[in-house]
């Protein structure tokens, strides 16, 4: 009987082209996976937004204020006030970075300049406006709403890896109702930055180093607080290098790419001003925003606790809400640490908290500036995931309606500035 020789397994021919990527199938899979979380976020956000607009219309406060300071002919005009007004100026006129001294002011040393506002968001506003014809206000709102949906999907993707699908959906929903969420659907850059931060952290967690570095680079063109994300991505890449888990080139590329956006814009502004510290001088002298190791916030907190807040930008209700948030931060951080999240989440969150608490700024902005620190409420999402559906709907629905006041109306109309 002849000997049967088994056939050798077919060898992969590296010269053959790789199988084409089915982008439609990948997109459909992504929508199916993130759809419930994005839907949960959108429903809760829409409920709070409706309450916010009703309160503005009912109060009529917007009719008594300047358009750039929380006023306007229509309730929705308040969404483009304060920072939104500056973003529209950048989108329409571009930049003219300069340090113009002010004399006689006890607080300011330079005139306010739009160079303090990073270019990504107004650039997207201008591009969408020209493509759609919506105008800068409509384009800014469209960019913010779409970015918020991507942010919700990114938060879901991160939280799902830590607590499962249900916790991920709830985490996306919580981002719609947390204090400060009023800035998510406004002519503000917060949703854009949170979307970039969430997906950059997810890229690190899934070891997609090039994507993580590129997302951090783009985030660096959006807000100066991107330094926290850049540090988190860089540290995670350094750990991967030391452990030799993902080779050398990709982690190194992430470390090299991440800071380019932030350094590039700050360097360009300083070069145009003719002063290599010009951007930071502008932030300090024109916007009273600088790192002071928490001295200003400690003074404001002391004043609130004693019932005599005499801060320059004191706002009774928003400041009290901000004080409650500051007191809750240690609890949220302990719960997050007990969850033992990946280092990129822990570093990004702790540095974000340290930056917010350690910087002089309008104290009522604490809630808004903590929006990118989304890992803080992942433990809460995991705890809520144990509730039955009726109880969960009651909790999130109540928070959504209440957020129209505490996250929207209180910030834009009762505060000095959001």
C-alpha positions in Angstrom: 0.0 0.0 0.0 1.5 3.3 -1.0 2.5 5.7 1.7 0.2 8.8 1.8 2.1 12.0 2.4 0.0 14.7 3.9 -0.2 17.9 1.9 1.7 20.8 3.4 -0.3 23.7 4.6 -0.5 26.5 2.1 2.0 29.2 2.9 1.0 32.8 3.0 2.4 34.7 0.1 3.5 38.0 1.4 3.6 39.3 -2.2 -0.2 39.1 -2.5 -2.2 42.2 -1.7 -3.9 42.2 1.6 -7.7 41.6 1.6 -9.5 44.9 1.1 -11.0 46.5 4.2 -14.8 46.6 4.1 -15.3 50.1 5.4 -19.1 49.8 5.1 -19.1 46.7 7.3 -16.7 48.2 9.8 -18.9 51.4 10.0 -22.0 49.3 10.4 -20.4 47.3 13.2 -19.3 50.5 15.0 -22.8 52.0 14.7 -24.4 48.8 16.1 -21.9 48.7 19.0 -22.0 52.4 20.0 -25.6 53.1 18.8 -27.4 52.4 22.2 -24.9 54.6 24.1 -25.1 57.5 21.6 -28.9 57.2 21.7 -29.0 57.2 25.5 -26.8 60.3 25.5 -28.8 62.1 22.9 -32.2 61.5 24.6 -30.9 62.6 28.0 -29.1 65.6 26.5 -32.2 66.7 24.5 -34.4 66.5 27.6 -32.0 68.7 29.6 -31.5 71.1 26.7 -35.2 71.6 26.3 -35.5 72.5 30.0 -32.5 74.9 29.7 -34.1 76.7 26.7 -37.5 76.9 28.5 -35.9 78.4 31.6 -34.0 81.0 29.5 -37.1 82.0 27.6 -39.3 82.1 30.8 -36.8 84.2 32.8 -36.2 86.7 30.0 -32.7 87.4 31.4 -31.2 87.1 27.9 -33.1 90.2 26.8 -31.4 92.4 29.4 -27.8 91.4 28.6 -25.3 92.2 25.8 -25.1 89.5 23.1 -21.5 88.6 24.0 -22.3 88.4 27.8 -25.2 85.9 27.9 -27.8 87.9 26.0 -29.6 88.0 22.7 -32.9 88.4 21.0 -33.7 84.7 21.2 -33.1 82.1 24.0 -30.7 80.1 21.9 -28.5 83.1 21.3 -27.0 82.6 24.8 -25.3 79.5 23.4 -22.9 81.7 21.4 -22.1 84.1 24.1 -18.9 84.4 26.2 -16.3 82.1 24.7 -18.7 81.4 21.8 -18.4 85.0 20.8 -14.7 84.8 20.7 -14.7 81.6 18.7 -16.9 83.3 16.1 -14.4 86.2 15.9 -11.6 83.7 15.2 -13.6 81.9 12.6 -14.5 85.1 10.8 -11.4 87.2 11.1 -8.6 84.9 12.1 -5.8 85.8 14.5 -3.7 88.9 15.1 -1.6 87.8 18.1 -0.2 90.8 20.1 0.4 92.0 23.6 -1.2 95.4 24.0 -0.5 96.8 27.5 -3.3 98.3 29.6 -2.7 101.0 32.1 -4.8 101.9 35.2 -6.4 98.5 35.7 -5.9 96.8 39.0 -6.3 93.3 37.5 -5.4 93.3 33.8 -2.0 94.2 32.2 -2.9 93.4 28.6 -5.9 93.7 26.3 -7.9 90.5 25.6 -6.9 88.9 22.4 -8.4 86.0 20.5 -5.1 84.2 20.3 -5.9 82.7 23.6 -8.5 80.5 21.8 -7.0 77.5 19.9 -7.6 77.1 16.2 -9.2 73.6 15.7 -12.8 74.4 16.7 -13.1 77.8 15.0 -11.4 76.2 11.9 -14.1 73.5 11.9 -16.7 76.2 12.3 -15.4 78.1 9.3 -15.2 75.0 7.1 -18.7 73.7 8.0 -20.1 77.2 7.5 -18.7 77.6 4.1 -19.7 74.0 3.1 -23.3 74.1 4.5 -24.2 77.8 4.4 -25.4 77.6 8.0 -23.4 80.6 9.2 -20.9 80.6 11.9 -23.4 80.2 14.8 -25.2 77.3 13.1 -21.9 75.7 12.0 -20.5 76.0 15.5 -23.6 74.3 17.0 -23.5 71.5 14.4 -19.8 70.8 15.1 -20.5 70.8 18.9 -23.5 68.4 18.7 -21.7 66.0 16.3 -18.6 66.1 18.4 -20.6 65.4 21.5 -22.0 62.2 19.9 -18.5 61.1 19.1 -17.5 61.9 22.7 -20.4 59.8 24.0 -19.3 56.9 21.7 -15.7 57.2 22.9 -16.7 57.3 26.6 -18.8 54.2 26.0 -15.9 52.4 24.3 -13.6 53.2 27.3 -16.2 52.4 30.0 -17.2 49.1 28.2 -13.7 47.7 28.6 -13.9 48.4 32.4 -17.4 47.6 33.3 -19.2 46.0 30.4 -21.7 47.1 27.8 -24.5 48.3 30.2 -22.0 50.4 32.3 -20.6 51.9 29.0 -24.1 53.0 27.9 -24.8 54.5 31.3 -21.4 56.3 31.3 -22.3 57.9 28.0 -25.7 58.9 29.5 -24.0 60.4 32.6 -21.8 62.6 30.5 -25.1 64.2 29.2 -26.2 65.3 32.7 -23.1 66.0 34.8 -22.4 69.5 36.0 -20.8 71.5 33.2 -22.6 69.5 30.5 -24.4 72.7 29.4 -21.2 73.6 27.3 -21.6 70.4 25.3 -24.3 71.8 23.0 -23.0 75.3 22.7 -20.5 77.2 20.5 -17.8 75.9 22.7 -14.8 73.6 22.1 -15.4 71.2 25.0 -17.2 68.5 23.2 -14.6 68.4 20.5 -11.8 68.1 23.0 -13.6 65.4 25.1 -14.2 63.3 21.9 -10.5 63.5 21.0 -9.4 62.7 24.6 -11.8 59.7 24.9 -10.8 58.1 21.6 -7.1 58.8 22.2 -7.3 57.0 25.6 -9.2 54.2 23.9 -6.5 53.9 21.2 -3.9 53.6 24.0 -6.0 50.9 25.7 -6.2 48.9 22.5 -2.5 49.6 21.7 -3.1 51.6 18.6 -0.2 53.9 19.2 -0.1 55.9 16.0 -3.8 56.7 16.3 -3.4 57.7 19.9 -0.5 60.1 19.0 -2.4 61.6 16.1 -5.5 62.2 18.2 -3.5 63.8 20.9 -1.8 66.0 18.3 -5.2 67.2 17.0 -6.4 67.7 20.6 -3.4 70.0 21.1 -4.8 72.3 18.5 -8.1 72.5 20.4 -7.3 73.5 24.0 -4.2 74.2 26.1 -5.4 71.6 28.7 -4.5 69.0 26.1 -1.2 68.9 28.0 -2.9 66.4 30.4 -3.8 64.1 27.5 -0.4 64.5 25.9 1.3 63.6 29.2 -0.9 60.5 29.6 -0.3 59.2 26.1 3.4 59.9 26.4 3.7 58.1 29.8 1.7 55.1 28.5 4.0 54.9 25.5 7.1 55.1 27.7 5.8 52.2 29.8 5.2 50.2 26.7 8.7 50.9 25.6 10.2 49.8 28.9 8.1 46.6 28.9 8.8 45.9 25.3 5.2 44.9 24.7 4.6 46.7 21.4 8.0 47.1 19.8 9.8 50.4 19.6 8.6 52.4 16.6 4.9 52.8 17.3 5.2 53.9 21.0 8.1 56.2 20.0 5.9 57.6 17.2 3.1 58.3 19.6 5.4 60.1 22.0 6.8 62.2 19.1 3.4 63.0 17.6 1.4 63.8 20.7 2.8 67.2 21.6 3.2 68.7 18.1 -0.2 70.4 18.0 0.1 72.1 21.3 3.7 73.1 20.9 3.1 74.2 17.4 0.3 76.6 18.2 1.8 78.1 21.3 5.1 78.5 19.5 3.4 80.2 16.5 1.5 82.7 18.8 4.7 83.5 20.8 6.6 84.0 17.5 4.0 86.3 16.1 4.1 88.3 19.4 7.9 88.5 19.3 8.0 87.1 22.8 8.6 83.4 23.4 6.5 83.5 26.6 3.9 85.6 24.9 1.0 83.1 25.0 1.4 82.6 28.7 1.7 86.4 29.4 -1.5 86.9 27.4 -3.3 84.2 29.4 -2.2 85.7 32.7 -2.4 89.4 31.9 -5.6 89.5 29.7 -7.6 86.5 31.0 -6.4 86.1 34.6 -5.8 82.4 33.9 -2.6 80.9 35.1 -1.3 78.1 37.4 -1.0 79.4 41.0 -0.9 76.0 42.8 -4.5 76.4 43.9 -4.2 79.6 45.9 -7.1 81.4 44.2 -9.4 78.4 44.3 -8.6 77.9 48.0 -9.4 81.5 48.7 -12.8 81.2 46.9 -13.6 78.0 48.6 -12.9 79.6 52.0 -15.1 82.5 51.1 -18.0 80.3 50.0 -17.8 78.2 53.2 -17.9 81.3 55.3 -20.7 82.9 53.3 -18.7 85.9 52.1 -17.4 85.2 48.6 -15.9 88.4 47.3 -14.1 87.0 44.3 -13.8 89.3 41.3 -16.0 86.9 39.2 -18.3 85.7 42.1 -21.5 84.0 41.0 -23.6 82.8 43.9 -25.3 79.7 42.5 -22.6 78.4 40.1 -19.9 79.0 42.7 -21.8 76.9 45.3 -22.3 74.1 42.8 -18.6 74.3 41.9 -17.7 74.1 45.7 -19.9 70.9 46.0 -18.1 69.4 43.0 -14.7 70.1 44.5 -15.8 68.4 47.8 -16.9 65.4 45.8 -13.7 65.0 43.8 -11.8 63.0 46.5 -14.6 60.5 46.7 -14.8 60.1 42.9 -11.0 59.7 42.7 -10.9 57.0 45.4 -13.6 55.1 43.6 -11.7 55.3 40.3 -8.5 54.2 41.9 -10.3 51.1 43.4 -11.3 50.2 39.8 -7.7 50.0 38.8 -8.1 51.6 35.4 -5.2 51.7 32.8 -2.5 54.2 33.5 -3.5 56.5 30.6 -7.0 57.1 32.2 -5.6 57.6 35.6 -2.9 60.0 34.5 -5.2 62.0 32.3 -7.8 62.3 35.0 -5.5 63.2 37.9 -3.6 65.8 35.8 -6.9 67.3 34.6 -8.1 67.6 38.2 -4.8 69.1 39.3 -4.8 71.6 36.4 -8.4 72.7 37.2 -7.9 73.0 41.0 -4.4 74.5 40.7 -5.2 77.3 38.2 -6.6 80.7 38.8 -9.8 81.0 36.7 -13.5 81.8 37.1 -14.3 79.4 39.9 -17.8 78.6 38.4 -15.9 77.1 35.4 -14.7 74.1 37.5 -17.6 71.9 36.4 -17.0 72.8 32.7 -13.3 72.3 32.8 -13.8 68.8 34.4 -15.8 67.6 31.4 -12.8 65.8 29.9 -12.2 63.9 33.2 -14.9 61.5 32.1 -13.2 58.4 33.9 -14.4 60.0 37.2 -18.0 58.8 36.7 -17.2 55.4 35.3 -17.4 53.8 38.8 -20.8 55.4 39.3 -21.9 54.0 35.9 -20.8 50.6 37.0 -22.8 50.9 40.2 -25.9 52.2 38.4 -25.7 49.3 35.9 -26.9 47.0 38.7 -30.2 48.8 38.9 -33.3 47.5 37.1 -34.4 49.4 34.1 -37.4 51.3 35.7 -35.2 52.5 38.5 -32.3 53.4 36.1 -34.7 55.4 33.8 -36.0 57.3 36.8 -32.5 58.2 38.0 -31.1 59.3 34.7 -34.4 60.9 33.6 -34.5 63.0 36.7 -30.9 64.0 36.4 -31.5 65.0 32.7 -34.4 67.3 33.5 -32.5 68.8 36.5 -29.4 69.3 34.4 -31.3 71.9 32.3 -31.1 74.1 35.3 -27.8 73.2 37.1 -25.7 72.5 34.0 -27.3 75.0 31.6 -29.3 77.9 33.0 -27.3 78.3 36.2 -24.0 78.4 34.2 -25.1 80.7 31.3 -27.6 83.0 33.0 -26.9 82.9 36.7 -23.1 82.8 36.5 -20.7 85.5 35.6 -19.5 83.5 32.6 -19.6 79.8 31.8 
